[in-house]
Amino acid sequence: MSNPLDRYRFATRLNSFRTQFVNGVTGVNLLRAAAREGDPYQLAFLDDQIADMEGMDLAREIQEDSAIAAVRRVLLTSINRQEETEGMTKVGIEHILNKPVRQSQLYNCLVALLETPFHPLSPSSGPGLVDEGSLTHFSPRVLVAEDN
C-alpha cells in the first residue's frame, strides 16, 4: 500500500492475527518456508501493484506451487477489477477489496474466508452468523504482500 496511513489502518485492523508485511518476492519465500516448517500461512492479502511483482502474478505463483496453493488469497486494489473475476478465480483469488479498505469490508471478508473449518459457530449465534468471541481465539498467520 503506497499510502502510509492506509497501511497503518489496515495493519491495526489485523492486529489480533500473526501478520507479516513484505514485498512480493519475499512473500512467496516466506509462504514456502512457513509451509516447510509446518506453520503455514492461512491468508495472503496481495496488493494489486507491488513494485517487484503484481498481485495477480504473485497469486499465480502461489497457485502453481502445491506446497502453498492452499493459502487463501485476497486482492487489494485501488481500481475497480470486478470484471476480471474469472481470471482472478483461476489464480485462487477469492475476494477483492478496494483500497482504502474499510473495517467492515475487511471483517466481512475475513468471516467469509475463515468461517470454516477454522472456528466453529456457537449454538447461540444461529445459522450463518459468526460468534465474534470465537474469532478472538483464532490467530491465523496472515501475509500482506505490498510495497512496504
C-alpha positions in Angstrom: 0.0 0.0 0.0 1.6 3.2 -1.1 -0.2 5.4 1.4 1.3 5.0 4.9 -1.9 6.0 6.6 -3.8 3.3 4.6 -1.1 0.7 5.6 -1.3 1.7 9.2 -5.1 1.4 9.3 -5.0 -1.9 7.6 -2.3 -3.2 10.0 -4.2 -2.2 13.1 -7.3 -4.0 11.8 -5.3 -7.2 11.6 -3.6 -6.7 14.9 -5.1 -9.8 16.5 -3.6 -12.0 13.9 0.0 -13.0 13.3 0.6 -10.7 10.4 3.7 -10.2 8.3 4.1 -7.3 5.8 6.5 -8.0 3.0 7.1 -7.3 -0.7 6.1 -9.9 -3.3 9.2 -12.0 -3.8 9.8 -12.1 -0.1 6.2 -13.1 0.4 6.5 -16.2 -1.7 9.7 -17.2 0.0 8.0 -16.7 3.5 5.0 -18.8 2.4 7.2 -21.6 1.3 9.4 -21.5 4.4 6.4 -21.5 6.7 4.9 -24.5 4.8 8.2 -26.4 5.2 8.3 -25.6 8.9 4.8 -26.9 9.4 3.3 -23.5 10.4 1.8 -22.3 7.2 0.1 -19.0 6.5 -3.7 -19.2 6.1 -4.3 -15.9 4.4 -2.4 -13.7 1.9 -3.6 -10.2 1.1 -1.9 -9.3 -2.2 -1.6 -5.7 -3.2 -2.5 -5.3 -6.9 0.5 -3.2 -7.7 3.6 -4.2 -5.8 6.9 -2.7 -7.1 8.6 -6.1 -7.5 5.6 -8.3 -8.6 2.0 -7.6 -9.4 -0.7 -9.1 -7.2 -2.0 -11.3 -10.0 1.5 -12.7 -10.8 2.0 -13.4 -7.1 -1.4 -15.2 -6.9 -0.4 -17.2 -9.9 2.9 -18.2 -8.4 1.2 -19.3 -5.2 -1.4 -21.3 -7.2 1.3 -23.1 -9.1 3.2 -24.3 -6.0 1.4 -27.2 -4.4 3.2 -26.6 -1.1 1.5 -23.2 -0.7 -1.6 -23.4 -3.0 -4.0 -23.8 -0.1 -3.2 -20.2 1.1 -6.4 -18.2 0.8 -5.9 -15.1 -1.4 -7.4 -11.6 -1.3 -6.5 -8.9 -3.8 -6.2 -5.3 -2.6 -6.7 -2.8 -5.4 -7.3 0.9 -5.9 -9.1 0.3 -9.2 -12.3 -1.5 -10.0 -11.3 -5.0 -11.1 -14.7 -6.7 -10.6 -15.0 -7.5 -14.3 -11.8 -9.6 -14.1 -13.2 -12.1 -11.6 -12.9 -15.1 -13.9 -9.2 -14.6 -14.3 -8.7 -14.0 -10.6 -10.6 -17.2 -9.7 -8.2 -19.1 -11.9 -5.2 -17.9 -9.8 -7.0 -18.6 -6.5 -8.1 -15.0 -5.6 -11.3 -15.4 -3.6 -12.1 -11.8 -2.7 -11.3 -8.3 -4.0 -11.0 -5.4 -1.5 -10.9 -1.8 -2.8 -8.4 0.4 -1.1 -8.6 2.1 1.3 -10.1 -1.0 3.0 -12.9 -0.2 5.4 -13.1 -2.1 8.6 -16.5 -3.6 7.9 -15.3 -4.8 4.4 -12.3 -6.4 6.0 -14.3 -8.1 8.7 -16.9 -9.4 6.2 -14.1 -10.8 4.0 -12.4 -12.5 7.0 -15.6 -14.0 8.2 -16.4 -15.4 4.7 -12.9 -16.8 4.3 -12.4 -18.2 7.8 -15.9 -19.2 8.6 -15.0 -22.9 8.2 -13.1 -25.0 9.1 -11.0 -22.7 11.3 -13.5 -21.9 14.0 -16.9 -23.3 15.0 -20.1 -21.4 15.1 -21.5 -21.3 18.6 -25.1 -22.6 19.1 -26.2 -19.1 20.2 -25.0 -17.4 17.0 -27.7 -19.0 14.8 -27.3 -20.2 11.2 -25.0 -18.1 9.0 -23.8 -15.8 11.9 -20.3 -15.9 13.3 -19.8 -15.6 17.0 -17.3 -12.8 17.3 -15.9 -14.3 20.5 -14.7 -17.3 18.5 -12.6 -15.0 16.3 -10.6 -13.8 19.3 -9.4 -17.4 19.9 -8.3 -17.9 16.3 -5.0 -16.4 15.4 -4.2 -17.2 11.7 -0.9 -16.4 10.1 -1.6 -13.6 7.6 0.8 -12.4 4.9 0.3 -9.0 3.4 2.4 -8.5 0.2 2.7 -4.9 -0.7 5.2 -2.0 -1.1 6.5 -1.9 2.4 
